Amino acid sequence: MAPTLFDHGAKPGDLIEIFRDTYQHWAVYIGGNEVVHLIPPDDDLGPFSGLITLLDCSTAQVRRQKIWEVVGPHHFKVNNFLDDEYNPLDRGEIVQKACSMVGQELPYTVATQNCEHFVTKLRYGRAESRQVQRAAVIGGVAVAGVGLAVLGAALFGGLLKDDDERPRRHHK
């Protein structure tokens, strides 16, 4: 049985973070167990199709749906994560703006115009994605790690080469 309105505690204008298999999807709660969210075409066709679609599309549509249709088998939470940094806009203004955008097709890129950017722009007037920022940091650490491994291999290789070039003394 699906949870009811009283189980999630969301208020109109709250951000909803949905934990999908390989990423988080974001929506803004507008009341009446409904959300507005930005979704690329065919985002809900299977465990990895969503991620593949996210990486291979240039537009997405603003949709208004029942929260349980969007959440599906996944779990979610109310997450107004930037409230400590920015003043949220008036809840009525957030809901009105979100509803006025329903049906629009918007540019979409994972790095700069994704569903998290969409909802933070609605709530705070600023588009941000901590998910993208975390991925960039992880990617940077991975690149740095590979760089250090290459540097280490080069230095180690240089030491071995130096050993090979030294004259060896033979003891009798």
C-alpha positions as CSV (number, residue, x, y, z in Angstrom):
1,M,0.0,0.0,0.0
2,A,1.4,3.4,-0.9
3,P,2.0,5.9,1.9
4,T,-0.6,8.7,2.3
5,L,-0.3,12.4,2.3
6,F,0.2,12.4,6.0
7,D,3.2,10.1,5.8
8,H,5.6,12.5,4.0
9,G,5.0,15.8,5.8
10,A,5.7,17.9,2.6
11,K,4.3,21.4,2.4
12,P,3.7,23.3,-0.8
13,G,7.0,24.6,-2.1
14,D,9.1,21.9,-0.5
15,L,11.8,20.1,-2.5
16,I,11.4,16.4,-2.9
17,E,14.5,14.3,-3.3
18,I,13.8,10.9,-4.9
19,F,16.5,8.2,-4.6
20,R,16.5,6.3,-7.9
21,D,18.9,3.5,-8.6
22,T,21.8,5.5,-9.9
23,Y,21.0,9.1,-9.2
24,Q,18.6,11.4,-7.3
25,H,15.6,12.9,-9.1
26,W,14.1,16.2,-7.8
27,A,10.6,17.6,-7.8
28,V,8.8,20.5,-6.0
29,Y,5.7,19.6,-4.0
30,I,2.7,21.7,-4.9
31,G,0.1,20.2,-2.5
32,G,-2.7,17.7,-3.0
33,N,-0.1,14.9,-3.3
34,E,1.2,16.4,-6.5
35,V,4.6,17.5,-7.6
36,V,6.0,19.4,-10.6
37,H,9.3,18.2,-12.0
38,L,11.6,18.4,-15.0
39,I,11.9,15.0,-16.7
40,P,13.7,14.0,-19.9
41,P,11.7,11.7,-22.3
42,D,11.6,8.0,-21.4
43,D,13.2,8.6,-18.0
44,D,11.1,5.9,-16.3
45,L,11.7,2.9,-18.5
46,G,14.0,0.8,-16.3
47,P,16.8,0.8,-13.8
48,F,19.5,2.2,-16.0
49,S,17.4,3.7,-18.8
50,G,16.9,6.9,-16.7
51,L,20.6,7.4,-16.4
52,I,21.2,6.7,-20.1
53,T,18.4,9.1,-21.0
54,L,19.8,11.8,-18.7
55,L,23.2,11.6,-20.4
56,D,21.8,11.5,-24.0
57,C,19.1,14.2,-24.2
58,S,19.0,18.0,-24.8
59,T,15.5,18.8,-23.7
60,A,13.1,17.8,-20.9
61,Q,9.5,18.5,-20.1
62,V,8.0,20.1,-17.0
63,R,5.3,17.7,-15.7
64,R,2.7,17.8,-13.0
65,Q,2.0,14.3,-11.5
66,K,0.9,12.6,-8.4
67,I,3.9,12.1,-6.1
68,W,3.6,8.4,-6.1
69,E,3.7,8.2,-9.9
70,V,7.0,10.0,-9.8
71,V,8.5,8.2,-6.8
72,G,7.4,4.7,-8.0
73,P,9.2,1.9,-6.1
74,H,11.9,4.2,-4.8
75,H,12.1,6.2,-1.6
76,F,12.2,9.9,-1.1
77,K,12.4,12.7,1.4
78,V,11.6,16.4,1.8
79,N,15.0,18.1,1.3
80,N,15.1,21.9,1.4
81,F,18.9,21.6,1.6
82,L,19.8,25.2,0.7
83,D,17.5,26.9,3.3
84,D,20.5,27.6,5.5
85,E,22.3,29.4,2.6
86,Y,19.4,31.2,0.8
87,N,16.0,32.5,1.7
88,P,13.3,30.4,0.0
89,L,10.8,32.3,-2.0
90,D,7.2,32.5,-0.8
91,R,5.5,29.1,-0.9
92,G,2.6,30.4,-3.0
93,E,5.1,32.0,-5.5
94,I,7.0,28.7,-5.8
95,V,3.8,26.7,-6.5
96,Q,2.4,29.3,-8.9
97,K,5.7,29.5,-10.9
98,A,6.0,25.7,-11.0
99,C,2.4,25.2,-12.2
100,S,2.8,27.9,-14.8
101,M,5.7,26.0,-16.4
102,V,3.8,22.6,-16.7
103,G,3.9,21.4,-20.2
104,Q,6.9,23.5,-21.3
105,E,9.9,21.9,-22.9
106,L,13.1,23.2,-21.6
107,P,16.8,22.8,-22.4
108,Y,18.4,20.0,-20.5
109,T,22.0,19.1,-19.6
110,V,23.1,17.0,-16.7
111,A,25.8,19.5,-15.7
112,T,23.9,22.8,-15.8
113,Q,20.2,22.4,-16.4
114,N,18.9,19.2,-14.7
115,C,15.9,18.5,-12.5
116,E,17.8,19.7,-9.3
117,H,18.7,23.0,-11.0
118,F,15.1,23.3,-12.0
119,V,13.6,22.9,-8.5
120,T,16.3,25.0,-6.7
121,K,15.6,27.8,-9.2
122,L,11.9,27.6,-8.3
123,R,12.5,27.6,-4.5
124,Y,15.5,29.9,-4.1
125,G,15.6,31.8,-7.4
126,R,19.1,30.2,-8.0
127,A,19.8,27.1,-10.0
128,E,22.2,24.8,-8.2
129,S,22.9,21.1,-8.2
130,R,24.9,19.6,-5.3
131,Q,24.6,16.2,-7.0
132,V,26.6,17.7,-9.9
133,Q,29.1,19.4,-7.6
134,R,29.7,16.1,-5.7
135,A,30.2,14.3,-9.1
136,A,32.7,17.0,-10.1
137,V,34.6,16.6,-6.9
138,I,34.6,12.8,-7.2
139,G,35.7,13.1,-10.8
140,G,38.5,15.5,-9.8
141,V,39.7,13.2,-7.1
142,A,39.7,10.3,-9.6
143,V,41.6,12.3,-12.1
144,A,44.1,13.4,-9.4
145,G,44.4,9.8,-8.3
146,V,45.2,8.6,-11.8
147,G,47.7,11.5,-12.2
148,L,49.4,10.6,-9.0
149,A,49.6,6.9,-10.1
150,V,51.1,7.9,-13.4
151,L,53.6,10.2,-11.6
152,G,54.4,7.5,-9.1
153,A,55.0,5.0,-11.9
154,A,57.2,7.4,-13.8
155,L,59.3,8.2,-10.7
156,F,59.5,4.5,-9.8
157,G,60.5,3.7,-13.4
158,G,63.1,6.4,-13.3
159,L,64.6,4.9,-10.1
160,L,64.8,1.5,-11.7
161,K,66.4,3.0,-14.8
162,D,69.0,4.7,-12.6
163,D,69.8,1.4,-10.9
164,D,70.3,-0.3,-14.2
165,E,72.7,2.5,-15.4
166,R,74.9,2.3,-12.3
167,P,78.1,0.4,-12.6
168,R,78.0,-2.7,-10.4
169,R,81.0,-3.8,-8.3
170,H,81.7,-7.5,-8.1
171,H,83.0,-8.8,-4.9
172,K,85.3,-11.7,-4.9
